[in-house]
Amino acid sequence: MGKKRHISSQRLTMRKVTMVVALLIVSLSHLLTFSLFTSCARMGSPDGGWFDDDPPVVIGSEPADQSTNVKSKKIAILFNEYIKLEDATNKVIVSPPQLEVPEIKAAGKKIIVELQDTLKENTTYTIDFSDAISDNNEGNPMGSYTYSFSTGDHIDTMEVSGYVLDASNLEPIKGIDRKSTRLNSSHT
């Protein structure tokens, strides 16, 4: 009988040890979980990630830039990020000049231009955005951007190249940029 009692007390002791170990494991896991949740919480605003210093990039347009035989008066230019358009009335120049002011607006990641005048046949249109386009968050300027299309079968660059001479000695003057534009539509 003494041997059975000794074996029973050993089983009881083992059960107690097992229960104590299990209780310790559960308590430690609760303590660890609690400390993880409380140490991860940080007061304040999130930092927002890396600072974006890249300007927006054109990823497409409809009609495509430099398109020919265009009939649509609506142009959509798509960018790789949200953009803003600053002072389009004064900074964006449409050539040839329009009698009715075109509607130019930013909408998310695109710019929509709606020409109000009737498109002229065989004419190259250029929309110069100068420095009006920047990204929405940091305001990184895109720099000078020009979009062109033609209602005819080719793009007229309207460029004349050459150099300027000093009248006193007929030597070329370095650093002078001379540009010429068409005065009226009767000259081609």
OpenMM code with the backbone's topology and positions (N, CA, C; nanometers):
from openmm import Vec3, app, unit

residues = "MET GLY LYS LYS ARG HIS ILE SER SER GLN ARG LEU THR MET ARG LYS VAL THR MET VAL VAL ALA LEU LEU ILE VAL SER LEU SER HIS LEU LEU THR PHE SER LEU PHE THR SER CYS ALA ARG MET GLY SER PRO ASP GLY GLY TRP PHE ASP ASP ASP PRO PRO VAL VAL ILE GLY SER GLU PRO ALA ASP GLN SER THR ASN VAL LYS SER LYS LYS ILE ALA ILE LEU PHE ASN GLU TYR ILE LYS LEU GLU ASP ALA THR ASN LYS VAL ILE VAL SER PRO PRO GLN LEU GLU VAL PRO GLU ILE LYS ALA ALA GLY LYS LYS ILE ILE VAL GLU LEU GLN ASP THR LEU LYS GLU ASN THR THR TYR THR ILE ASP PHE SER ASP ALA ILE SER ASP ASN ASN GLU GLY ASN PRO MET GLY SER TYR THR TYR SER PHE SER THR GLY ASP HIS ILE ASP THR MET GLU VAL SER GLY TYR VAL LEU ASP ALA SER ASN LEU GLU PRO ILE LYS GLY ILE ASP ARG LYS SER THR ARG LEU ASN SER SER HIS THR".split()
positions = [
    Vec3(0.0811, -0.1184, 0.0000),
    Vec3(0.0000, 0.0000, 0.0000),
    Vec3(0.0856, 0.1250, 0.0000),
    Vec3(0.1983, 0.1226, 0.0654),
    Vec3(0.2867, 0.2387, 0.0729),
    Vec3(0.3412, 0.2768, -0.0631),
    Vec3(0.3648, 0.1739, -0.1461),
    Vec3(0.4190, 0.2009, -0.2775),
    Vec3(0.3164, 0.2705, -0.3655),
    Vec3(0.1888, 0.2315, -0.3543),
    Vec3(0.0834, 0.2941, -0.4339),
    Vec3(0.0656, 0.4382, -0.3920),
    Vec3(0.0761, 0.4637, -0.2623),
    Vec3(0.0617, 0.5999, -0.2133),
    Vec3(0.1763, 0.6869, -0.2652),
    Vec3(0.2972, 0.6337, -0.2662),
    Vec3(0.4131, 0.7064, -0.3154),
    Vec3(0.3960, 0.7386, -0.4643),
    Vec3(0.3462, 0.6442, -0.5433),
    Vec3(0.3233, 0.6659, -0.6861),
    Vec3(0.2129, 0.7692, -0.7041),
    Vec3(0.1067, 0.7665, -0.6267),
    Vec3(-0.0023, 0.8646, -0.6349),
    Vec3(0.0481, 1.0032, -0.6016),
    Vec3(0.1328, 1.0137, -0.5004),
    Vec3(0.1829, 1.1463, -0.4641),
    Vec3(0.2781, 1.1984, -0.5715),
    Vec3(0.3514, 1.1097, -0.6382),
    Vec3(0.4369, 1.1531, -0.7486),
    Vec3(0.3526, 1.2046, -0.8640),
    Vec3(0.2434, 1.1345, -0.8951),
    Vec3(0.1538, 1.1790, -1.0036),
    Vec3(0.0930, 1.3139, -0.9694),
    Vec3(0.0552, 1.3300, -0.8427),
    Vec3(-0.0039, 1.4560, -0.7984),
    Vec3(0.0981, 1.5685, -0.8088),
    Vec3(0.2202, 1.5415, -0.7708),
    Vec3(0.3263, 1.6412, -0.7799),
    Vec3(0.3534, 1.6760, -0.9259),
    Vec3(0.3561, 1.5770, -1.0147),
    Vec3(0.3782, 1.6008, -1.1579),
    Vec3(0.2651, 1.6847, -1.2171),
    Vec3(0.1424, 1.6558, -1.1730),
    Vec3(0.0292, 1.7355, -1.2217),
    Vec3(0.0434, 1.8800, -1.1766),
    Vec3(0.0839, 1.8975, -1.0513),
    Vec3(0.1013, 2.0339, -0.9992),
    Vec3(0.2106, 2.1067, -1.0766),
    Vec3(0.3211, 2.0399, -1.1029),
    Vec3(0.4319, 2.1008, -1.1767),
    Vec3(0.3857, 2.1360, -1.3183),
    Vec3(0.3150, 2.0439, -1.3825),
    Vec3(0.2650, 2.0678, -1.5184),
    Vec3(0.1702, 2.1868, -1.5197),
    Vec3(0.0820, 2.1950, -1.4210),
    Vec3(-0.0131, 2.3059, -1.4144),
    Vec3(0.0594, 2.4383, -1.3888),
    Vec3(0.1591, 2.4367, -1.3042),
    Vec3(0.2357, 2.5581, -1.2740),
    Vec3(0.3102, 2.6040, -1.3992),
    Vec3(0.3719, 2.5096, -1.4705),
    Vec3(0.4446, 2.5442, -1.5943),
    Vec3(0.3465, 2.6002, -1.6976),
    Vec3(0.2334, 2.5368, -1.7142),
    Vec3(0.1336, 2.5847, -1.8099),
    Vec3(0.0847, 2.7237, -1.7717),
    Vec3(0.0624, 2.7461, -1.6434),
    Vec3(0.0188, 2.8768, -1.5950),
    Vec3(0.1267, 2.9821, -1.6204),
    Vec3(0.2512, 2.9462, -1.5983),
    Vec3(0.3627, 3.0368, -1.6256),
    Vec3(0.3716, 3.0718, -1.7751),
    Vec3(0.3559, 2.9722, -1.8602),
    Vec3(0.3619, 2.9951, -2.0057),
    Vec3(0.2496, 3.0879, -2.0503),
    Vec3(0.1286, 3.0622, -2.0017),
    Vec3(0.0141, 3.1479, -2.0374),
    Vec3(0.0368, 3.2891, -1.9857),
    Vec3(0.0852, 3.3017, -1.8625),
    Vec3(0.1091, 3.4346, -1.8049),
    Vec3(0.2160, 3.5092, -1.8838),
    Vec3(0.3247, 3.4406, -1.9178),
    Vec3(0.4308, 3.5038, -1.9967),
    Vec3(0.3820, 3.5455, -2.1358),
    Vec3(0.3013, 3.4608, -2.1972),
    Vec3(0.2509, 3.4968, -2.3304),
    Vec3(0.1586, 3.6175, -2.3220),
    Vec3(0.0771, 3.6272, -2.2172),
    Vec3(-0.0091, 3.7452, -2.1984),
    Vec3(0.0753, 3.8696, -2.1733),
    Vec3(0.1768, 3.8561, -2.0926),
    Vec3(0.2654, 3.9680, -2.0631),
    Vec3(0.3387, 4.0139, -2.1891),
    Vec3(0.3868, 3.9202, -2.2678),
    Vec3(0.4562, 3.9529, -2.3922),
    Vec3(0.3619, 4.0220, -2.4911),
    Vec3(0.2421, 3.9701, -2.5060),
    Vec3(0.1428, 4.0304, -2.5950),
    Vec3(0.1088, 4.1720, -2.5496),
    Vec3(0.0878, 4.1907, -2.4230),
    Vec3(0.0561, 4.3222, -2.3677),
    Vec3(0.1699, 4.4206, -2.3932),
    Vec3(0.2942, 4.3755, -2.3697),
    Vec3(0.4078, 4.4664, -2.3884),
    Vec3(0.4277, 4.5003, -2.5359),
    Vec3(0.4002, 4.4060, -2.6256),
    Vec3(0.4115, 4.4351, -2.7687),
    Vec3(0.3095, 4.5403, -2.8123),
    Vec3(0.1864, 4.5245, -2.7684),
    Vec3(0.0820, 4.6198, -2.8073),
    Vec3(0.1062, 4.7585, -2.7494),
    Vec3(0.1546, 4.7650, -2.6286),
    Vec3(0.1746, 4.8957, -2.5672),
    Vec3(0.3024, 4.9610, -2.6166),
    Vec3(0.4040, 4.8836, -2.6519),
    Vec3(0.5287, 4.9457, -2.6984),
    Vec3(0.5211, 4.9861, -2.8445),
    Vec3(0.4320, 4.9293, -2.9243),
    Vec3(0.4212, 4.9653, -3.0653),
    Vec3(0.3438, 5.0950, -3.0853),
    Vec3(0.2550, 5.1252, -2.9944),
    Vec3(0.1748, 5.2461, -3.0101),
    Vec3(0.2616, 5.3678, -2.9840),
    Vec3(0.2590, 5.4611, -3.0799),
    Vec3(0.3394, 5.5807, -3.0667),
    Vec3(0.2472, 5.7006, -3.0838),
    Vec3(0.2537, 5.7933, -2.9947),
    Vec3(0.1701, 5.9123, -3.0046),
    Vec3(0.2257, 6.0045, -3.1114),
    Vec3(0.1370, 6.0708, -3.1864),
    Vec3(0.1802, 6.1663, -3.2887),
    Vec3(0.1331, 6.1227, -3.4255),
    Vec3(0.1660, 6.2041, -3.5232),
    Vec3(0.1265, 6.1773, -3.6613),
    Vec3(0.2288, 6.0882, -3.7289),
    Vec3(0.1835, 6.0027, -3.8221),
    Vec3(0.2800, 5.9227, -3.8972),
    Vec3(0.3648, 6.0147, -3.9852),
    Vec3(0.4880, 5.9719, -4.0119),
    Vec3(0.5786, 6.0580, -4.0862),
    Vec3(0.5469, 6.0668, -4.2355),
    Vec3(0.4682, 5.9784, -4.2902),
    Vec3(0.4262, 5.9890, -4.4294),
    Vec3(0.5191, 5.9237, -4.5291),
    Vec3(0.6271, 5.8677, -4.4867),
    Vec3(0.7162, 5.7987, -4.5791),
    Vec3(0.8236, 5.8900, -4.6357),
    Vec3(0.8848, 5.8429, -4.7429),
    Vec3(0.9946, 5.9163, -4.8059),
    Vec3(0.9447, 6.0430, -4.8711),
    Vec3(1.0273, 6.1463, -4.8724),
    Vec3(0.9955, 6.2732, -4.9363),
    Vec3(1.0080, 6.2561, -5.0871),
    Vec3(0.9068, 6.2995, -5.1600),
    Vec3(0.9051, 6.2902, -5.3065),
    Vec3(0.9664, 6.4163, -5.3647),
    Vec3(1.0796, 6.4032, -5.4325),
    Vec3(1.1384, 6.5207, -5.4960),
    Vec3(1.1403, 6.5081, -5.6478),
    Vec3(1.0648, 6.4111, -5.7003),
    Vec3(1.0551, 6.3931, -5.8455),
    Vec3(0.9352, 6.4706, -5.9003),
    Vec3(0.9542, 6.5403, -6.0115),
    Vec3(0.8412, 6.6099, -6.0736),
    Vec3(0.7482, 6.5097, -6.1420),
    Vec3(0.6256, 6.5518, -6.1725),
    Vec3(0.5353, 6.4617, -6.2438),
    Vec3(0.5890, 6.4296, -6.3836),
    Vec3(0.5504, 6.3120, -6.4346),
    Vec3(0.5941, 6.2671, -6.5671),
    Vec3(0.4698, 6.2345, -6.6497),
    Vec3(0.4677, 6.2803, -6.7752),
    Vec3(0.3579, 6.2481, -6.8661),
    Vec3(0.3710, 6.1013, -6.9046),
    Vec3(0.2620, 6.0246, -6.8862),
    Vec3(0.2649, 5.8828, -6.9226),
    Vec3(0.1733, 5.8522, -7.0405),
    Vec3(0.1030, 5.9534, -7.0886),
    Vec3(0.0185, 5.9327, -7.2058),
    Vec3(-0.0729, 6.0514, -7.2294),
    Vec3(-0.1322, 6.0536, -7.3453),
    Vec3(-0.2284, 6.1593, -7.3775),
    Vec3(-0.3219, 6.1103, -7.4870),
    Vec3(-0.4371, 6.1746, -7.4940),
    Vec3(-0.5371, 6.1411, -7.5950),
    Vec3(-0.5905, 6.2703, -7.6535),
    Vec3(-0.5673, 6.3001, -7.7795),
    Vec3(-0.4824, 6.2251, -7.8716),
    Vec3(-0.3362, 6.2320, -7.8294),
    Vec3(-0.2564, 6.1389, -7.8809),
    Vec3(-0.1146, 6.1323, -7.8447),
    Vec3(-0.0438, 6.2614, -7.8851),
    Vec3(0.0574, 6.2996, -7.8059),
    Vec3(0.1384, 6.4168, -7.8384),
    Vec3(0.1992, 6.3974, -7.9781),
    Vec3(0.2026, 6.5027, -8.0561),
    Vec3(0.2552, 6.5043, -8.1934),
    Vec3(0.1660, 6.4285, -8.2917),
    Vec3(0.0383, 6.4066, -8.2569),
    Vec3(-0.0540, 6.3378, -8.3471),
    Vec3(-0.0875, 6.4259, -8.4670),
    Vec3(-0.1190, 6.3601, -8.5767),
    Vec3(-0.1628, 6.4311, -8.6970),
    Vec3(-0.3057, 6.3899, -8.7304),
    Vec3(-0.3681, 6.4689, -8.8168),
    Vec3(-0.5066, 6.4458, -8.8611),
    Vec3(-0.6040, 6.4401, -8.7427),
    Vec3(-0.5835, 6.5264, -8.6445),
    Vec3(-0.6668, 6.5307, -8.5245),
    Vec3(-0.7947, 6.6088, -8.5539),
    Vec3(-0.9060, 6.5565, -8.5079),
    Vec3(-1.0361, 6.6231, -8.5248),
    Vec3(-1.0976, 6.6651, -8.3915),
    Vec3(-1.0518, 6.6059, -8.2821),
    Vec3(-1.1091, 6.6313, -8.1494),
    Vec3(-1.0576, 6.7623, -8.0914),
    Vec3(-1.1478, 6.8358, -8.0247),
    Vec3(-1.1101, 6.9602, -7.9573),
    Vec3(-1.0838, 6.9370, -7.8083),
    Vec3(-1.0951, 6.8118, -7.7650),
    Vec3(-1.0711, 6.7776, -7.6247),
    Vec3(-0.9411, 6.6977, -7.6143),
    Vec3(-0.8530, 6.7415, -7.5249),
    Vec3(-0.7234, 6.6771, -7.5046),
    Vec3(-0.7123, 6.6360, -7.3586),
    Vec3(-0.6678, 6.5137, -7.3344),
    Vec3(-0.6434, 6.4654, -7.1981),
    Vec3(-0.4977, 6.4235, -7.1886),
    Vec3(-0.4269, 6.4782, -7.0895),
    Vec3(-0.2860, 6.4453, -7.0677),
    Vec3(-0.2762, 6.3757, -6.9321),
    Vec3(-0.2239, 6.2535, -6.9296),
    Vec3(-0.2188, 6.1703, -6.8097),
    Vec3(-0.0780, 6.1703, -6.7502),
    Vec3(-0.0705, 6.1814, -6.6151),
    Vec3(0.0559, 6.1870, -6.5432),
    Vec3(0.0710, 6.0677, -6.4511),
    Vec3(0.1930, 6.0446, -6.4024),
    Vec3(0.2215, 5.9315, -6.3151),
    Vec3(0.1829, 5.9572, -6.1694),
    Vec3(0.1421, 6.0790, -6.1358),
    Vec3(0.1012, 6.1126, -5.9997),
    Vec3(-0.0005, 6.2266, -6.0038),
    Vec3(-0.0620, 6.2520, -5.8892),
    Vec3(-0.1587, 6.3609, -5.8801),
    Vec3(-0.0879, 6.4936, -5.9034),
    Vec3(-0.1509, 6.5788, -5.9820),
    Vec3(-0.0870, 6.7056, -6.0182),
    Vec3(-0.1792, 6.8228, -5.9856),
    Vec3(-0.1186, 6.9412, -5.9860),
    Vec3(-0.1977, 7.0632, -5.9762),
    Vec3(-0.1513, 7.1566, -6.0870),
    Vec3(-0.2428, 7.2391, -6.1314),
    Vec3(-0.2192, 7.3321, -6.2411),
    Vec3(-0.2331, 7.4716, -6.1843),
    Vec3(-0.1261, 7.5477, -6.1885),
    Vec3(-0.1241, 7.6799, -6.1277),
    Vec3(-0.1476, 7.7879, -6.2318),
    Vec3(-0.2496, 7.8707, -6.2089),
    Vec3(-0.2777, 7.9901, -6.2888),
    Vec3(-0.2773, 7.9621, -6.4389),
    Vec3(-0.3576, 7.8640, -6.4806),
    Vec3(-0.3624, 7.8237, -6.6214),
    Vec3(-0.4007, 7.9389, -6.7135),
    Vec3(-0.4853, 8.0286, -6.6683),
    Vec3(-0.5289, 8.1406, -6.7514),
    Vec3(-0.4118, 8.2258, -6.7979),
    Vec3(-0.3144, 8.2481, -6.7103),
    Vec3(-0.2002, 8.3333, -6.7444),
    Vec3(-0.0766, 8.2565, -6.7894),
    Vec3(-0.0586, 8.1335, -6.7418),
    Vec3(0.0647, 8.0606, -6.7715),
    Vec3(0.0568, 7.9701, -6.8939),
    Vec3(-0.0620, 7.9220, -6.9288),
    Vec3(-0.0756, 7.8296, -7.0413),
    Vec3(-0.1085, 7.9088, -7.1673),
    Vec3(-0.0295, 7.8855, -7.2715),
    Vec3(-0.0472, 7.9587, -7.3967),
    Vec3(-0.0836, 7.8588, -7.5073),
    Vec3(-0.1930, 7.8873, -7.5767),
    Vec3(-0.2365, 7.8039, -7.6881),
    Vec3(-0.2051, 7.8784, -7.8166),
    Vec3(-0.1420, 7.8084, -7.9107),
    Vec3(-0.1080, 7.8667, -8.0402),
    Vec3(-0.1620, 7.7757, -8.1489),
    Vec3(-0.2284, 7.8286, -8.2520),
    Vec3(-0.2581, 7.9698, -8.2739),
    Vec3(-0.3542, 8.0227, -8.1679),
    Vec3(-0.3482, 8.1557, -8.1450),
    Vec3(-0.4355, 8.2164, -8.0435),
    Vec3(-0.5828, 8.1836, -8.0691),
    Vec3(-0.6547, 8.1631, -7.9595),
    Vec3(-0.7959, 8.1265, -7.9673),
    Vec3(-0.8846, 8.2483, -7.9416),
    Vec3(-0.9946, 8.2598, -8.0165),
    Vec3(-1.0893, 8.3690, -7.9932),
    Vec3(-1.1632, 8.3470, -7.8617),
    Vec3(-1.2054, 8.2223, -7.8387),
    Vec3(-1.2718, 8.1872, -7.7131),
    Vec3(-1.1693, 8.1175, -7.6229),
    Vec3(-1.1682, 8.1551, -7.4972),
    Vec3(-1.0709, 8.1007, -7.4026),
    Vec3(-1.0947, 7.9503, -7.3842),
    Vec3(-0.9902, 7.8683, -7.4041),
    Vec3(-1.0073, 7.7242, -7.3823),
    Vec3(-1.0256, 7.6918, -7.2340),
    Vec3(-1.0956, 7.5832, -7.2053),
    Vec3(-1.1097, 7.5354, -7.0678),
    Vec3(-0.9918, 7.4437, -7.0386),
    Vec3(-0.9137, 7.4788, -6.9371),
    Vec3(-0.7961, 7.3998, -6.8997),
    Vec3(-0.8066, 7.3736, -6.7504),
    Vec3(-0.8139, 7.2434, -6.7132),
    Vec3(-0.8294, 7.2117, -6.5708),
    Vec3(-0.7562, 7.0826, -6.5361),
    Vec3(-0.7117, 7.0761, -6.4118),
    Vec3(-0.6490, 6.9559, -6.3579),
    Vec3(-0.7572, 6.8725, -6.2905),
    Vec3(-0.7499, 6.7421, -6.3106),
    Vec3(-0.8452, 6.6498, -6.2486),
    Vec3(-0.7699, 6.5244, -6.2054),
    Vec3(-0.7207, 6.5241, -6.0812),
    Vec3(-0.6471, 6.4079, -6.0304),
    Vec3(-0.5116, 6.3945, -6.0956),
    Vec3(-0.4955, 6.2883, -6.1750),
    Vec3(-0.3686, 6.2627, -6.2423),
    Vec3(-0.3713, 6.3065, -6.3885),
    Vec3(-0.4644, 6.3915, -6.4256),
    Vec3(-0.4670, 6.4349, -6.5650),
    Vec3(-0.5062, 6.5806, -6.5797),
    Vec3(-0.4717, 6.6339, -6.6943),
    Vec3(-0.5126, 6.7690, -6.7342),
    Vec3(-0.6045, 6.7535, -6.8532),
    Vec3(-0.7155, 6.8253, -6.8489),
    Vec3(-0.8121, 6.8245, -6.9587),
    Vec3(-0.8106, 6.9628, -7.0224),
    Vec3(-0.7923, 6.9663, -7.1535),
    Vec3(-0.7966, 7.0913, -7.2298),
    Vec3(-0.9102, 7.0781, -7.3295),
    Vec3(-1.0035, 7.1731, -7.3253),
    Vec3(-1.1127, 7.1749, -7.4219),
    Vec3(-1.1070, 7.3053, -7.4991),
    Vec3(-1.0699, 7.2933, -7.6285),
    Vec3(-1.0650, 7.4108, -7.7151),
    Vec3(-1.2070, 7.4474, -7.7544),
    Vec3(-1.2397, 7.5743, -7.7468),
    Vec3(-1.3754, 7.6195, -7.7758),
    Vec3(-1.3922, 7.6603, -7.9216),
    Vec3(-1.2832, 7.7092, -7.9839),
    Vec3(-1.2890, 7.7507, -8.1248),
    Vec3(-1.2937, 7.6297, -8.2164),
    Vec3(-1.3415, 7.6516, -8.3395),
    Vec3(-1.3386, 7.5483, -8.4421),
    Vec3(-1.1940, 7.5267, -8.4846),
    Vec3(-1.1556, 7.4011, -8.5001),
    Vec3(-1.0193, 7.3721, -8.5434),
    Vec3(-1.0019, 7.4078, -8.6910),
    Vec3(-0.8887, 7.4726, -8.7210),
    Vec3(-0.8583, 7.5098, -8.8596),
    Vec3(-0.7925, 7.3908, -8.9299),
    Vec3(-0.8200, 7.3771, -9.0608),
    Vec3(-0.7602, 7.2684, -9.1382),
    Vec3(-0.6104, 7.2896, -9.1546),
    Vec3(-0.5362, 7.1792, -9.1606),
    Vec3(-0.3917, 7.1807, -9.1857),
    Vec3(-0.3166, 7.2799, -9.0970),
    Vec3(-0.3476, 7.2757, -8.9688),
    Vec3(-0.2869, 7.3685, -8.8733),
    Vec3(-0.2258, 7.2898, -8.7578),
    Vec3(-0.1067, 7.3317, -8.7174),
    Vec3(-0.0424, 7.2732, -8.6001),
    Vec3(-0.0793, 7.3564, -8.4787),
    Vec3(-0.1308, 7.2899, -8.3761),
    Vec3(-0.1676, 7.3554, -8.2499),
    Vec3(-0.0639, 7.3187, -8.1452),
    Vec3(-0.0249, 7.4168, -8.0664),
    Vec3(0.0719, 7.3959, -7.9595),
    Vec3(0.0144, 7.4517, -7.8297),
    Vec3(0.0222, 7.3722, -7.7235),
    Vec3(-0.0207, 7.4168, -7.5910),
    Vec3(0.1038, 7.4170, -7.5033),
    Vec3(0.1472, 7.5361, -7.4655),
    Vec3(0.2678, 7.5526, -7.3841),
    Vec3(0.2250, 7.5757, -7.2391),
    Vec3(0.2583, 7.4810, -7.1520),
    Vec3(0.2181, 7.4889, -7.0118),
    Vec3(0.3206, 7.5640, -6.9263),
    Vec3(0.4311, 7.6049, -6.9850),
    Vec3(0.5414, 7.6716, -6.9151),
    Vec3(0.5670, 7.6015, -6.7811),
    Vec3(0.5594, 7.6727, -6.6686),
    Vec3(0.5855, 7.6111, -6.5373),
    Vec3(0.4578, 7.5958, -6.4549),
    Vec3(0.3445, 7.5792, -6.5214),
    Vec3(0.2152, 7.5730, -6.4523),
    Vec3(0.1869, 7.4369, -6.3873),
    Vec3(0.2600, 7.3317, -6.4234),
    Vec3(0.2315, 7.1965, -6.3734),
    Vec3(0.3304, 7.1591, -6.2626),
    Vec3(0.2749, 7.1107, -6.1499),
    Vec3(0.3594, 7.0596, -6.0413),
    Vec3(0.2879, 6.9427, -5.9754),
    Vec3(0.3625, 6.8650, -5.8959),
    Vec3(0.2952, 6.7542, -5.8284),
    Vec3(0.2114, 6.8078, -5.7126),
    Vec3(0.1104, 6.7327, -5.6768),
    Vec3(0.0110, 6.7796, -5.5808),
    Vec3(0.0632, 6.7911, -5.4387),
    Vec3(0.1506, 6.7013, -5.3960),
    Vec3(0.1911, 6.6971, -5.2554),
    Vec3(0.3062, 6.7908, -5.2214),
    Vec3(0.4198, 6.7748, -5.2864),
    Vec3(0.5365, 6.8552, -5.2529),
    Vec3(0.5505, 6.9794, -5.3403),
    Vec3(0.4734, 6.9876, -5.4488),
    Vec3(0.4813, 7.1033, -5.5371),
    Vec3(0.6030, 7.1022, -5.6280),
    Vec3(0.6592, 6.9828, -5.6547),
    Vec3(0.7741, 6.9740, -5.7447),
    Vec3(0.7329, 7.0170, -5.8847),
    Vec3(0.7945, 7.1223, -5.9393),
    Vec3(0.7548, 7.1705, -6.0714),
    Vec3(0.8003, 7.0757, -6.1815),
    Vec3(0.7154, 7.0595, -6.2821),
    Vec3(0.7493, 6.9749, -6.3957),
    Vec3(0.8492, 7.0454, -6.4868),
    Vec3(0.8489, 7.1763, -6.4844),
    Vec3(0.9323, 7.2508, -6.5786),
    Vec3(0.8513, 7.2783, -6.7036),
    Vec3(0.9136, 7.3288, -6.8025),
    Vec3(0.8440, 7.3650, -6.9256),
    Vec3(0.7940, 7.2394, -6.9970),
    Vec3(0.6659, 7.2376, -7.0303),
    Vec3(0.6071, 7.1250, -7.1027),
    Vec3(0.5210, 7.1789, -7.2158),
    Vec3(0.5384, 7.1217, -7.3343),
    Vec3(0.4619, 7.1631, -7.4522),
    Vec3(0.3981, 7.0409, -7.5165),
    Vec3(0.2704, 7.0537, -7.5497),
    Vec3(0.1941, 6.9490, -7.6174),
    Vec3(0.1558, 7.0024, -7.7547),
    Vec3(0.1712, 6.9215, -7.8598),
    Vec3(0.1382, 6.9661, -7.9959),
    Vec3(0.0582, 6.8603, -8.0697),
    Vec3(-0.0250, 6.9070, -8.1618),
    Vec3(-0.0959, 6.8182, -8.2534),
    Vec3(-0.1263, 6.8964, -8.3803),
    Vec3(-0.1616, 6.8242, -8.4855),
    Vec3(-0.1931, 6.8896, -8.6121),
    Vec3(-0.3243, 6.8376, -8.6680),
    Vec3(-0.3993, 6.9263, -8.7302),
    Vec3(-0.5213, 6.8844, -8.7988),
    Vec3(-0.4883, 6.8373, -8.9395),
    Vec3(-0.3654, 6.8598, -8.9842),
    Vec3(-0.3185, 6.8137, -9.1153),
    Vec3(-0.2372, 6.6869, -9.1018),
    Vec3(-0.1603, 6.6567, -9.2080),
    Vec3(-0.0854, 6.5315, -9.2104),
    Vec3(0.0590, 6.5437, -9.1619),
    Vec3(0.1006, 6.6610, -9.1115),
    Vec3(0.2341, 6.6759, -9.0553),
    Vec3(0.2341, 6.7849, -8.9478),
    Vec3(0.3354, 6.7814, -8.8626),
    Vec3(0.3527, 6.8816, -8.7572),
    Vec3(0.4449, 6.9905, -8.8113),
    Vec3(0.3978, 7.1137, -8.8069),
    Vec3(0.4805, 7.2283, -8.8454),
    Vec3(0.5531, 7.2749, -8.7199),
    Vec3(0.6853, 7.2692, -8.7204),
    Vec3(0.7616, 7.3071, -8.6019),
    Vec3(0.7652, 7.4577, -8.5822),
    Vec3(0.7349, 7.5344, -8.6848),
    Vec3(0.7358, 7.6812, -8.6806),
    Vec3(0.8692, 7.7339, -8.6296),
    Vec3(0.9767, 7.6648, -8.6622),
    Vec3(1.1090, 7.7069, -8.6193),
    Vec3(1.1908, 7.7550, -8.7380),
    Vec3(1.2697, 7.8572, -8.7132),
    Vec3(1.3655, 7.9072, -8.8096),
    Vec3(1.5000, 7.9050, -8.7394),
    Vec3(1.6001, 7.8499, -8.8050),
    Vec3(1.7306, 7.8466, -8.7403),
    Vec3(1.8259, 7.9433, -8.8094),
    Vec3(1.9276, 7.9815, -8.7387),
    Vec3(2.0263, 8.0727, -8.7934),
    Vec3(2.1088, 8.1311, -8.6820),
    Vec3(2.1781, 8.2380, -8.7105),
    Vec3(2.2585, 8.3047, -8.6101),
    Vec3(2.2490, 8.4547, -8.6321),
    Vec3(2.2833, 8.5302, -8.5294),
    Vec3(2.2750, 8.6758, -8.5314),
    Vec3(2.4171, 8.7291, -8.5465),
    Vec3(2.4328, 8.8262, -8.6396),
    Vec3(2.5624, 8.8885, -8.6629),
    Vec3(2.5686, 9.0254, -8.5979),
    Vec3(2.6849, 9.0592, -8.5464),
    Vec3(2.7110, 9.1938, -8.4941),
    Vec3(2.7246, 9.2859, -8.6149),
    Vec3(2.6441, 9.3895, -8.6237),
    Vec3(2.6425, 9.4782, -8.7404),
    Vec3(2.7742, 9.5529, -8.7587),
    Vec3(2.8495, 9.5762, -8.6519),
    Vec3(2.9732, 9.6532, -8.6635),
    Vec3(3.0873, 9.5740, -8.7266),
    Vec3(3.0896, 9.4401, -8.7067),
    Vec3(3.2005, 9.3620, -8.7614),
    Vec3(3.1557, 9.2340, -8.8327),
    Vec3(3.0263, 9.2111, -8.8431),
    Vec3(2.9665, 9.0945, -8.9084),
    Vec3(3.0127, 8.9607, -8.8479),
    Vec3(3.0530, 8.9636, -8.7201),
    Vec3(3.0908, 8.8423, -8.6484),
    Vec3(2.9658, 8.7864, -8.5789),
    Vec3(2.9532, 8.6519, -8.5717),
    Vec3(2.8388, 8.5928, -8.4996),
    Vec3(2.8431, 8.6301, -8.3517),
    Vec3(2.7253, 8.6591, -8.2956),
    Vec3(2.7136, 8.6890, -8.1535),
    Vec3(2.6746, 8.5599, -8.0834),
    Vec3(2.7566, 8.5183, -7.9872),
    Vec3(2.7303, 8.3933, -7.9152),
    Vec3(2.6300, 8.4177, -7.8029),
    Vec3(2.5468, 8.3163, -7.7771),
    Vec3(2.4532, 8.3233, -7.6656),
    Vec3(2.3222, 8.3926, -7.6982),
    Vec3(2.2996, 8.4293, -7.8225),
    Vec3(2.1737, 8.4943, -7.8616),
    Vec3(2.0807, 8.3871, -7.9176),
    Vec3(1.9591, 8.3834, -7.8673),
    Vec3(1.8587, 8.2884, -7.9141),
    Vec3(1.7531, 8.3659, -7.9897),
    Vec3(1.7373, 8.3383, -8.1151),
    Vec3(1.6413, 8.4102, -8.1999),
    Vec3(1.5303, 8.3147, -8.2367),
    Vec3(1.4075, 8.3561, -8.2095),
    Vec3(1.2925, 8.2733, -8.2444),
    Vec3(1.1999, 8.3521, -8.3351),
    Vec3(1.1347, 8.2812, -8.4240),
    Vec3(1.0429, 8.3454, -8.5162),
    Vec3(0.9131, 8.2663, -8.5174),
    Vec3(0.8012, 8.3368, -8.5237),
    Vec3(0.6706, 8.2715, -8.5315),
    Vec3(0.5938, 8.3254, -8.6499),
    Vec3(0.4971, 8.2491, -8.6933),
    Vec3(0.4156, 8.2869, -8.8067),
    Vec3(0.3272, 8.4067, -8.7688),
    Vec3(0.3228, 8.5102, -8.8555),
    Vec3(0.2453, 8.6295, -8.8266),
    Vec3(0.0980, 8.6115, -8.8578),
    Vec3(0.0667, 8.5478, -8.9686),
    Vec3(-0.0735, 8.5189, -8.9984),
    Vec3(-0.0809, 8.3908, -9.0793),
    Vec3(-0.2019, 8.3391, -9.0968),
    Vec3(-0.2169, 8.2073, -9.1585),
    Vec3(-0.1955, 8.2092, -9.3099),
    Vec3(-0.1845, 8.3271, -9.3730),
    Vec3(-0.1648, 8.3285, -9.5183),
    Vec3(-0.0206, 8.2994, -9.5563),
    Vec3(0.0727, 8.3091, -9.4588),
    Vec3(0.2130, 8.2767, -9.4843),
    Vec3(0.2385, 8.1333, -9.4414),
    Vec3(0.2935, 8.0515, -9.5301),
    Vec3(0.3208, 7.9112, -9.4922),
    Vec3(0.4642, 7.8778, -9.4892),
] * unit.nanometer
topology = app.Topology()
chain = topology.addChain("A")
for resn in residues:
    res = topology.addResidue(resn, chain)
    for name in ("N", "CA", "C"):
        topology.addAtom(name, app.Element.getBySymbol(name[0]), res)
